[in-house]
C-alpha cells in the first residue's frame, strides 16, 4: 500500500492543478466580451485614419464600396478555412436578421454618417454618435429583455461623458457654423447612431440570441461574413447613384479633386479594410455575443478618445488637459463595465 501512496498523491495534485487551471480559464473568458469591445475601438481608430487617407485619393463612396468588397473576400476565405464551407449554414430567421443588420448598420448607417460629416463636420457628428450605446441599451431592453445593473449605467454615462468632453473640446470649424444643411446633418448623425446600435442588436439576434437555443447559435465570424455580403448588396445602389452623378459632372467639365495616387489610395483602403470591416466588425460581434448590447456598444464607442495618441504622433497636435481628463473619465467608465459585478457587490451589496 505504501508503495502506491506517492502515485495517489500525484494524481490528487494533478487533479488540483486541472481544477485550478479550469477555474482560471473560466475567469479569463468573462473578459473576452469587454476585451473584444476595446479591441474594436482600437481597430476602428486605426481604420478611420487609413480610410481618411484613402478617401483623399479615391473619394468616400469608392472607398466605401472597395472596403466592403475586400471585406467580403477576406471573410469568405477565413470562413472557408474555419468551417470548410464557402456558404454559411444558418436558418432563414438568422439570414433575415443578418441581412437587415448589414443593410441598416453598414450601408444606411455609414452613408448617413458620411453625409453628416459633410453637413455638420466630424466634431458634431462624432459627438452625436456617442449616443449609440443609449440606443443599443434601449434596443437590447426592448428586443432581448436585457437589463443592465445600476453600476453599468454609471459606467456608460461616464464613458459617454468622457468621449463627449474630448470631442467638444475640439475647435469649431467655421464651416460648421454656416452649414446649409445643419438640421439634416444633425438628424442623419442621430440616424447613424441608431443604425449602428440597431445593426449590432440585429447581429446579435442573427447569431441566434433570443430566437434560438444556444447550440444553434452561429459564430461571430460567420455572422460578420453574412453581414458583409448584404452590406455589399445594400451599397450597390449608392455606388450606382454616385457613378451617375459623376458622369453628369464630367459631362459639364467638373472633375473631382484628388490628393495622391490611386495606388496609394488602394493600399490605404486595403489596410483600413483589414483593421476595420474585417477584424473590427468581427470583434464587435464577439463583444455583442459575450455581453449585453448596451455594454458592447459602449466598449466599441471609444475611437474619439483612442485617436488622441495618433493625433499627437502623426499630426503633431497639442492635446489639452481637458482632453486628457476626458480620456481618463472615459477609460474609468470602461473599467467600471469590466468590473461591474465586483463594484456592484461592493457598492450596492450585489443588488442589480
N, C-alpha and C positions, 0 to 999 in steps of 0.2 A: 504493500500500500504506500509506504514512504517513497518507494522508487517512482511512483507516478505523481506524487504531490507537486513537484515543480512544474510538470506539464499542465496540471489543473490550474495552478496559479497563473501560468502564462495565458491559458485560454481565458480566464477571468479578466486578466489585464487587457487582452486583445479586445474582448467584448466591451470593456470600459472605454477603450480608445475609439472603437467604432461608434458607440453611443455619443461620445463627446464630439467626434467629427460630424456625426449626423445632426446634432444639436446646433453646432456652429454653422453648418451649411444651411439649416432651416432659418437661422437668424440672418444670415447674409442674403438669402433670397428675398427677405422682406424689403430690402433696399433696392432690389432690381428695378422696380417701377419708378421710384423717385430718381434714381441714378440715370435711368433712361430718359426721364424728362429733362434733367440737367444736361445730359449729352445732346439732346435735341436742341436746346437753346444754344449750346456752343457750336453745333454743326450749322444751325440756321444763321448764326452770326457770321460764320465763315462763308456760307453761301451768299449772304447779302453782299459781302464785299466782292466776291467773284462775279456775281450777276450784275452788279453795278458797272464793273469794268466791261463785261460782255455787252451790256446794254448800250454803252457809249459807242461800241464798234458795230453792233448788229441791229440795234433797236429793240425795245422791250417786247414787242409782240413776237418777233423772230426768236428771241431768247426764250420766251415762254414756251413756244412750240418745240424748239430744239431740246430744251431741258426735259420735257415730258417724253419725247421720243427716245432720248438717250436713257431715261429712267426706265422706260418700258423694256428696252433691250437688256439693261443690267439686271432688272428684277426677274426677267424671263430666264436668264442664264443661271442666276442664283437659285431660283425656284426649281429649275431642272436638276441642278446639282444636289439640292437638298432632298427633293422628293422623287426624282426620277421621272417626272411628268412635266410636259410643257403646259398642259391645260389644268388649271386648279380644280380640285374636287370640292364643290360647295353646293348647298341646297339653293333652290330658287329664291327663298327668302334672303339668304345671305348675299346672293348675287344682286338682288334688288337693293338692299341696304348699301352695299359697297358701290354700286353704280351711282346711287344718289350722293353718297359721300364724295366720290371722285368728282362728279359734276359740280356739286354745291361747294365743297371745300377747296378744290384745286383749280376748277375752271372759273366759276362765277365769283367765288371769294377773291381769288388772286386778281382777276380782271377788275373787280370793284376797287381793290386796294391800289392797283396801278393807276386807275383813273383818279382816285382820291389824291395820290401823290401829285398829280398834275394840277388838280383843282385847288388844294389847300396846302400842299407841301408835305414833306415827310415828317416834320416835327409834330404837327397836329394830328396827322394820320396815325402815327405810331402811338401817340398819347391815347387816342380813341381805341386803338387796337388792344390796349391793356384791359379793356372791359371784356375781352374774350373769356377769361376764367369765370366771370359772373354769369355770362350766357351759358357756359359749359355746366356750371353747377346747377343752374336753373333747369336746363335741358335734362341733366342727369337725374334730377329730382322728379321731373315730370314723366320721363320715359322709363327710367330704370328703378325709381324709388330710392336712389342713393341719398343718404343723409350724411352730412358732414358734422363732426363734433365741433363744439364751440371753439376750441383752440385752433382747429383747421381754418375756420373763418377768420380768426385773428391773423393767422399766417397769410392767408390770401389777401387780406386787407393791407398788411404790411408790405407784401410783395408788390401789389398794385400801386400802393402809395410811393414806395421807393422808386419804382420804374417811372411813374408819372413825375416825381420830383426831378429825376435826372433829365427826362425828355423835355419838360417845361423849362428847364434852365437854359436850353439852347437858344441862341439869339433868334429873334423873329425876322424872317426874310420879308423884305418889302413886298415881294410878290404875293405872300400870304394875305397881306392886309388889303390888297386891291384885286384879289381873285374874282373873276367874273362869275364863277360857279361855286361860290363858297358853300352855300347851303347844300348843293348837290354833292360836293366833296365830303361834307360832314356826314350826310346821310349814307353815302357809299362807304365811308370808313366804318360806320356802325354796321352796315350790311356785311362788310368783310369780316368784322369781328364775330358777328353772329354766324356767318357761313363757316368760319374756321372752327368755332365751337361746335356747331351743328355737324360739320363734317367729321369731327373727332367722335362725337356721340354715335353717329351713323356707322362709323368704322367699328366702334365697339360692339354695336348690335350686329353688324355684318360678320364679326368674328364669332358671334353666337351668344353674347351676353344678353340675358333677359329673354331670349327666344328659343334657345336650345340647351339640352343638357351639356355639362362641361366636356364630356367625352366626344361631343360632336363639334366643339369649337375648332376653328381653323387658326393656323399660326399667324402671328402679326406680319411676317414676310409675305405670306400668300395673300393676305388681305391688302397689303400695300401694293403688290403686283396688280391685283384686280382693280384697285382704286386708280392706278396709273393708266390702265387700259381705258377705263371710262372717262378719265380726265382728258386723255388724248382725243376721244370722240367728242367730248364737250368743247374742247378748244378749237376744233376744226372750223366751226362757223366763224369764230373770232378771227382766225387766220384768213379765211376767205374774204370776210368783210374788209380786213386791213389790206389785203392784196388788191382788192378792187379800188379802194381809196387811193392806194399808192399809184396805181395805173392812171387814175384820173389826175392826180397831182403831176405826174411826169408828163402827161399829155399837154399840160399848160406850162411846162418848163420848170416846175418846182421839184427840186431834188433834195431829199433829206440829208442833213449834215451828219457825218460820221467821224469819229475820232479813232485813229489807229487802223490796223489792218483787219480784214475779215478773218484771216488765220488766227490772229491773236484773240479775236472775239470768240471764235470756236473753241480755242484752248481754255479760255476763262469759263465759257459755258459748260465745257466738259468737266472742269474742276468743280464748278458750282453744282452741277448735277450729281456728282459723286457724293459730296458732303451734304447736299440738300434733299432733292426729291428721292435719292437712293437711300443713303444712310439716315438722314434727318427724319424723313417721313416714317421710315421703318422704326426708328427709335421712339417716335411719338406714339406709334401703335403699341409698342412694347409697354410704354408707360401707361396708356389707357387700358391695356389688358390687365395690368397688375394693380392699379389703384383707381380710385373714384375719378370720374371725368373732370370734375372741378379742380382737383389737386393736379391731375396730369396736365390740364391746360395751363395752370399756373406755372408749373415747372418748365413748360415749353414756351413761356412768355417773357423770358429774361434777356433776349438779344439786345434791347436798348441799353441794358447795363453791361452785358458782357462785351459789347463793342468798344467800350471805353479804352481798354488797353491797346486795342488795334488802332484806334484813332490817335493815341499818343505816339505809338511806334511808327505807324505808316504815314499819317498825315501831320505829325508833329504839332498837334493841337494841345493847348494847355487845358488841363482838367481842373475845375474849380473845387474848393472844399465842399460846396453844396453838392456837386456831382458825386464826390466820394462818399458823403454822408448818405445820399440817396442809394448808392450801391450797397452800402453796409446795411441799410434798412431792408432793402430787397433781399439780400442774402440771408438776413436774420429771419425774414418771413419764410424763405425757402427752408431754412434749418428747422423752423417750427413745424413745417409739413413733414420733414424727415422724422422728427421726434415727437409727433403729435400725441401718440399713445402715452409715452413716458411723461410728457409735460401735462397732459390732461389728468393723468393719475395723480401727479404731484399737486396740481393747482385746483382741480375740480373734484378730487377724490375718486377719479376713474369714472365719473358720470358723464356720459356722452349725450 
